[in-house]
Amino acid sequence: MKITRAVFFLLIFPLIVGIAVFSAYPVTSAAQSEFPSQDCAGCHAGPVNDVKASGGRHRAVPCIACHLGHPPKSHKAYQNCNRCHLKVRQDHFKLENCLGCHKNPHTPLNITFADIKDICVDCHAAQVAQLRDHKSKHTAVGCATCHNVHGKKPECTQCHKPHTTGMVSTVCRLCHKAHMPMPVTYASDIPSKECGACHKKAFDDLTATQSRHKPLSCSACHTDKHKVVPSCEGCHGSPHPQGIMAKFPKCGGCHNIAHDLNNWPDDRPAGITQKSTEDKAVGQTVSQQRRREDEITKKQ
């Protein structure tokens, strides 16, 4: 009898140990890790290869984590996306029709769009707000008109005629923000040649002038915001006696346009002679210039 019990114990004990070990590690973990390569790929090589190549975080997810059943036994071959993803970013994953953007769940980051806008605001609120707050022709088009693939930044010239030959989007963006293109702003170090694309006459005059404005960049005077026209006094103060300033309140009345100072055409104002402009250009002293201005004032 004792021998029979010992034999029984020797037979039962390994079985008990085996059950305990097996219970500690779920059967699905080993099976799932091998399932795609051993079974699914036999019939579904395309999806399995898609996951391996471009699956993102889905590469770490076994097939049967999403595909809990298989036809004909189960008519729903996949689960709702928010079964897993709602735990990560609740607002975004409450949106319906995930496959409207993520066309293939096996390559979830290859995103293409239909003509949508509001759905983009979930991640791109700042850009959508710019479109709505700064009305332009861009406001009327859907996000997918330009961004038909997620993350794509198209060339502006696919819709817009460039200001100059060879202009590319990186140059356009020096002045225009894509989602609010009408407020033209620029950095203080923007090259003057970029301004010359639209303001050719002013750029050509400044390039050719012999005045002291020649070495200045456009943004030195036209700071920060487009169409800013500074007052001359901002840099020059009040360079002439009060009598002169009172009679000629506009600096351009004597000095012509700022881009080409003291270079008058034949229809220059009365009292402004070619000599008076040339004297300034060759470095006439302040006292000499004031005496000449006084002479001009007495003649009038």
Steps between C-alpha positions, in 0.01 A plus 500: 500500500783736587667422169178580313475842668858582416450409138180707489683801648783469248248499218283785629769741625649589155149561371424743786828684446435521126154648553638759743775611261265506203248711694765759588560576129185550291477267207421792267838672549705223343240411243437860402866585457537217248154519345562760226806334353381141540136519407359839391773565244415177323179655366546869585858572397417854385369634833774324695769651276332843526519486880864395491592781260284791617299386797638748749400388848271242348811293428502400865134394490418139400233446236250340738514800732286682243356210300323306775306288257507376142222444251284298473492445876530873571361765265687786667863440417636806680435716806427871530819708510404669825499165674873560546564860400241675714727439797775706342346825364136515588390805297653386173390140528139590573481613137303274269610344172866439580542337160407829336862611560679180605396305191695188589530405868803288413681821392334749738741789444453507122219755526303639207196727510179586332389866495494557877576784738328478836650163586849649463435746783536220752877499450558821304291754689747788450504466122120472471460806727732701271289407198180605672630819664685632193264461206658432164442274201673228703216511752254374240690182411518175693821399672537204264517734200863563596566220748354200319759286676563552870809707570533617139596864447432578134677751281310831503552522125275202434215752539666844504702675233846580642618861524826408329632210295623213714325613819429208735290460813788568739524850350122552504491419870748779576205740472182290481373250757301234317202508738487880519661619175370858489676647808848535347773480762870430475818471703734796545771325300291421192714558186397812309491306173197313631320832549606594149292213360189713554653846545732503201512878442585576862763224510660611173512863616659406833754276328602774256495801735817673611345631821571382852188283490666265251648254752175475700274198466130546430412365843721761670228757430196283426515304820301193601179567313421555136416853379661669799633836379717656771545869563838637400531660845517155653860477383594854404332701774450868397801570278393848387402830671139532604432753223598249232304221667192721520516597130582146386327259738544210259860387465433365153417849380872571492668160516276304265419137581694322774613222265685752281574812705580833333472361149237720341361468149462809282172597667668558840328755731580867460811603694654149496792512258721223373790654692307493827442127466853424381654695790326279751606188313872590508500567873419865553527604865188567710574873531543539125179309436306719745627819337384372162160409645469852643577644156230286342251617768572870434436457128151363559 
